[in-house]
Amino acid sequence: MAVVRVRQHVNPLSQKYQQSVTPPAWNEAYADLSRPLHLDVGCGRGHFLVAMAQQYPDWNFLGLEIREPLVVQANTWRQELGLDNLHFIFCNANQSLNSLLITLPAQCLQRVTIQFPDPWFKKRHQKRRVVQPRLVQDLATYLSPEGVVLLQSDVEAVAIAMCDRFREHPAFVQQGTDWLPTNPLPVPTEREQSTLAKGEPVYRAVFVKQS
């Protein structure tokens, strides 16, 4: 797989990312729309979802990413591998999530992952972080009852901030009170692998949508 070099960070508040994306023809994106859907917000190069789609052909997978060259590359890999249960979309998730999910079959969304998002350390930049009240509300609206949200970061402050956003919403309840010691999913992201290889911690939490 050839690797496309892109900017590491993109400002989601810049004007070019404020338009809501037009949903694709879902029946063309997926061979079977009745499968449960796993949404990965900020999917990066898409390696995690490619592996998941191969391991779980009875699920559909959707990756959202704000860096367009990565989405073009990921969809090329998807086509080359012939994966009819996987699709990638270039968009700002906070602007486009509602318009995308409202056009999908009701309650098909059963799992969401938000993994190692851009930390935006400076206080004045934290409004650029992906987990904002608007995104949490959209997930509360469309995630199926008992659906799960997995949050991961290698920056504890970012993980805490993400968890706080979900705790603030009455639709979500955290599983347990401590950080999860291991990833509940069988496929680690590249960032998770590199973090663990350096002996550094990963901060993980799972939230469940109340029925």
One Martini backbone bead per residue (centre of mass of N, CA, C, O) as a GRO file, in nm:
protein
  211
    1MET     BB    1   0.090   0.040   0.027
    2ALA     BB    2   0.065   0.348  -0.041
    3VAL     BB    3   0.177   0.662   0.094
    4VAL     BB    4   0.022   0.948   0.204
    5ARG     BB    5   0.108   1.279   0.247
    6VAL     BB    6  -0.002   1.471   0.530
    7ARG     BB    7  -0.137   1.660   0.739
    8GLN     BB    8  -0.177   1.614   1.074
    9HIS     BB    9  -0.342   1.888   1.094
   10VAL     BB   10  -0.688   2.008   1.113
   11ASN     BB   11  -0.905   2.276   1.102
   12PRO     BB   12  -1.249   2.243   1.168
   13LEU     BB   13  -1.317   2.574   1.173
   14SER     BB   14  -1.278   2.614   0.898
   15GLN     BB   15  -1.462   2.698   0.626
   16LYS     BB   16  -1.418   2.429   0.447
   17TYR     BB   17  -1.565   2.252   0.709
   18GLN     BB   18  -1.890   2.363   0.725
   19GLN     BB   19  -2.003   2.158   0.537
   20SER     BB   20  -2.237   1.938   0.459
   21VAL     BB   21  -2.254   1.630   0.357
   22THR     BB   22  -2.341   1.418   0.108
   23PRO     BB   23  -2.490   1.142   0.092
   24PRO     BB   24  -2.472   0.845  -0.009
   25ALA     BB   25  -2.548   0.557  -0.174
   26TRP     BB   26  -2.592   0.305   0.035
   27ASN     BB   27  -2.668   0.067  -0.171
   28GLU     BB   28  -2.371   0.112  -0.301
   29ALA     BB   29  -2.176   0.098  -0.052
   30TYR     BB   30  -2.361  -0.154   0.029
   31ALA     BB   31  -2.472  -0.481   0.006
   32ASP     BB   32  -2.594  -0.470   0.323
   33LEU     BB   33  -2.811  -0.273   0.523
   34SER     BB   34  -2.883  -0.489   0.765
   35ARG     BB   35  -2.634  -0.444   0.892
   36PRO     BB   36  -2.442  -0.360   1.124
   37LEU     BB   37  -2.291  -0.052   1.249
   38HIS     BB   38  -1.958   0.086   1.227
   39LEU     BB   39  -1.822   0.382   1.369
   40ASP     BB   40  -1.537   0.589   1.264
   41VAL     BB   41  -1.398   0.867   1.417
   42GLY     BB   42  -1.120   0.937   1.277
   43CYS     BB   43  -0.971   0.706   1.069
   44GLY     BB   44  -0.762   0.799   0.884
   45ARG     BB   45  -0.618   0.547   0.689
   46GLY     BB   46  -0.805   0.273   0.767
   47HIS     BB   47  -0.674   0.011   0.886
   48PHE     BB   48  -0.872  -0.072   1.104
   49LEU     BB   49  -1.126  -0.111   0.917
   50VAL     BB   50  -1.011  -0.311   0.722
   51ALA     BB   51  -0.967  -0.533   0.934
   52MET     BB   52  -1.256  -0.546   1.043
   53ALA     BB   53  -1.402  -0.610   0.772
   54GLN     BB   54  -1.254  -0.883   0.738
   55GLN     BB   55  -1.343  -1.015   1.020
   56TYR     BB   56  -1.654  -0.868   0.974
   57PRO     BB   57  -1.882  -0.941   0.729
   58ASP     BB   58  -2.156  -0.885   0.919
   59TRP     BB   59  -2.052  -0.592   0.893
   60ASN     BB   60  -2.057  -0.248   0.889
   61PHE     BB   61  -1.831   0.022   0.774
   62LEU     BB   62  -1.753   0.365   0.893
   63GLY     BB   63  -1.546   0.633   0.779
   64LEU     BB   64  -1.431   0.940   0.925
   65GLU     BB   65  -1.252   1.215   0.752
   66ILE     BB   66  -1.079   1.538   0.719
   67ARG     BB   67  -0.859   1.403   0.527
   68GLU     BB   68  -0.889   1.354   0.202
   69PRO     BB   69  -0.645   1.178   0.104
   70LEU     BB   70  -0.711   0.941   0.298
   71VAL     BB   71  -0.986   0.869   0.174
   72VAL     BB   72  -0.897   0.805  -0.109
   73GLN     BB   73  -0.702   0.580  -0.027
   74ALA     BB   74  -0.899   0.398   0.134
   75ASN     BB   75  -1.099   0.347  -0.105
   76THR     BB   76  -0.891   0.208  -0.280
   77TRP     BB   77  -0.837  -0.031  -0.096
   78ARG     BB   78  -1.125  -0.132  -0.079
   79GLN     BB   79  -1.150  -0.197  -0.381
   80GLU     BB   80  -0.907  -0.392  -0.404
   81LEU     BB   81  -1.043  -0.589  -0.173
   82GLY     BB   82  -1.363  -0.610  -0.203
   83LEU     BB   83  -1.525  -0.430   0.013
   84ASP     BB   84  -1.889  -0.432   0.089
   85ASN     BB   85  -1.853  -0.323   0.423
   86LEU     BB   86  -1.703  -0.047   0.324
   87HIS     BB   87  -1.662   0.311   0.412
   88PHE     BB   88  -1.551   0.643   0.307
   89ILE     BB   89  -1.557   0.986   0.447
   90PHE     BB   90  -1.533   1.322   0.372
   91CYS     BB   91  -1.536   1.508   0.686
   92ASN     BB   92  -1.705   1.685   0.934
   93ALA     BB   93  -1.855   1.538   1.188
   94ASN     BB   94  -2.000   1.783   1.329
   95GLN     BB   95  -2.148   1.863   1.047
   96SER     BB   96  -2.241   1.548   0.922
   97LEU     BB   97  -2.369   1.327   1.099
   98ASN     BB   98  -2.672   1.375   1.077
   99SER     BB   99  -2.697   1.361   0.758
  100LEU     BB  100  -2.602   1.063   0.753
  101LEU     BB  101  -2.775   0.901   0.972
  102ILE     BB  102  -3.070   0.979   0.874
  103THR     BB  103  -3.025   0.788   0.597
  104LEU     BB  104  -3.026   0.545   0.766
  105PRO     BB  105  -3.115   0.284   0.913
  106ALA     BB  106  -3.275   0.222   1.181
  107GLN     BB  107  -3.057   0.114   1.428
  108CYS     BB  108  -2.778   0.031   1.285
  109LEU     BB  109  -2.621   0.175   1.498
  110GLN     BB  110  -2.388  -0.006   1.735
  111ARG     BB  111  -2.093   0.128   1.682
  112VAL     BB  112  -1.830   0.337   1.834
  113THR     BB  113  -1.524   0.509   1.737
  114ILE     BB  114  -1.274   0.708   1.931
  115GLN     BB  115  -0.929   0.739   1.824
  116PHE     BB  116  -0.684   0.939   1.878
  117PRO     BB  117  -0.734   1.233   1.877
  118ASP     BB  118  -0.675   1.539   1.843
  119PRO     BB  119  -0.568   1.725   2.121
  120TRP     BB  120  -0.537   2.020   2.146
  121PHE     BB  121  -0.375   2.159   2.399
  122LYS     BB  122  -0.461   2.432   2.374
  123LYS     BB  123  -0.714   2.601   2.508
  124ARG     BB  124  -0.799   2.770   2.244
  125HIS     BB  125  -0.819   2.473   2.076
  126GLN     BB  126  -1.041   2.278   2.212
  127LYS     BB  127  -1.281   2.342   2.006
  128ARG     BB  128  -1.146   2.132   1.789
  129ARG     BB  129  -1.244   1.898   1.907
  130VAL     BB  130  -1.445   1.630   1.829
  131VAL     BB  131  -1.568   1.614   2.121
  132GLN     BB  132  -1.883   1.740   2.115
  133PRO     BB  133  -2.204   1.798   2.193
  134ARG     BB  134  -2.309   1.752   1.905
  135LEU     BB  135  -2.196   1.465   1.866
  136VAL     BB  136  -2.328   1.333   2.111
  137GLN     BB  137  -2.620   1.391   2.024
  138ASP     BB  138  -2.614   1.232   1.759
  139LEU     BB  139  -2.552   0.960   1.893
  140ALA     BB  140  -2.803   0.956   2.077
  141THR     BB  141  -3.005   0.950   1.836
  142TYR     BB  142  -2.871   0.689   1.650
  143LEU     BB  143  -2.804   0.500   1.856
  144SER     BB  144  -2.862   0.209   1.965
  145PRO     BB  145  -2.978   0.031   2.196
  146GLU     BB  146  -2.686  -0.074   2.357
  147GLY     BB  147  -2.489   0.083   2.237
  148VAL     BB  148  -2.140   0.161   2.163
  149VAL     BB  149  -1.858   0.355   2.303
  150LEU     BB  150  -1.520   0.398   2.205
  151LEU     BB  151  -1.250   0.535   2.393
  152GLN     BB  152  -0.925   0.676   2.286
  153SER     BB  153  -0.603   0.762   2.449
  154ASP     BB  154  -0.263   0.899   2.516
  155VAL     BB  155  -0.426   1.138   2.662
  156GLU     BB  156  -0.568   1.193   2.954
  157ALA     BB  157  -0.711   1.469   2.917
  158VAL     BB  158  -0.867   1.379   2.665
  159ALA     BB  159  -1.016   1.139   2.786
  160ILE     BB  160  -1.162   1.298   3.004
  161ALA     BB  161  -1.311   1.494   2.816
  162MET     BB  162  -1.471   1.283   2.663
  163CYS     BB  163  -1.614   1.157   2.904
  164ASP     BB  164  -1.756   1.412   3.002
  165ARG     BB  165  -1.941   1.447   2.757
  166PHE     BB  166  -2.094   1.174   2.803
  167ARG     BB  167  -2.181   1.217   3.100
  168GLU     BB  168  -2.364   1.475   3.034
  169HIS     BB  169  -2.536   1.259   2.894
  170PRO     BB  170  -2.826   1.070   2.961
  171ALA     BB  171  -2.779   0.831   2.740
  172PHE     BB  172  -2.505   0.775   2.900
  173VAL     BB  173  -2.305   0.493   3.024
  174GLN     BB  174  -2.051   0.381   3.202
  175GLN     BB  175  -1.821   0.123   3.206
  176GLY     BB  176  -1.731   0.166   3.478
  177THR     BB  177  -1.453   0.366   3.649
  178ASP     BB  178  -1.215   0.267   3.489
  179TRP     BB  179  -0.974   0.202   3.298
  180LEU     BB  180  -0.914   0.006   3.047
  181PRO     BB  181  -0.668  -0.243   3.012
  182THR     BB  182  -0.813  -0.327   2.739
  183ASN     BB  183  -0.906  -0.399   2.428
  184PRO     BB  184  -1.226  -0.504   2.311
  185LEU     BB  185  -1.086  -0.511   2.045
  186PRO     BB  186  -0.892  -0.697   1.800
  187VAL     BB  187  -0.804  -0.407   1.678
  188PRO     BB  188  -0.542  -0.205   1.649
  189THR     BB  189  -0.408   0.079   1.619
  190GLU     BB  190  -0.127   0.236   1.533
  191ARG     BB  191  -0.113   0.415   1.788
  192GLU     BB  192  -0.145   0.191   1.993
  193GLN     BB  193   0.102   0.027   1.919
  194SER     BB  194   0.316   0.253   1.962
  195THR     BB  195   0.248   0.313   2.257
  196LEU     BB  196   0.293   0.026   2.375
  197ALA     BB  197   0.588  -0.009   2.266
  198LYS     BB  198   0.679   0.237   2.471
  199GLY     BB  199   0.518   0.188   2.754
  200GLU     BB  200   0.253   0.338   2.725
  201PRO     BB  201  -0.050   0.460   2.793
  202VAL     BB  202  -0.399   0.373   2.759
  203TYR     BB  203  -0.710   0.548   2.741
  204ARG     BB  204  -1.015   0.378   2.831
  205ALA     BB  205  -1.370   0.378   2.722
  206VAL     BB  206  -1.717   0.278   2.785
  207PHE     BB  207  -2.031   0.348   2.631
  208VAL     BB  208  -2.387   0.328   2.690
  209LYS     BB  209  -2.688   0.313   2.545
  210GLN     BB  210  -2.989   0.378   2.648
  211SER     BB  211  -3.320   0.230   2.633
   0.00000   0.00000   0.00000
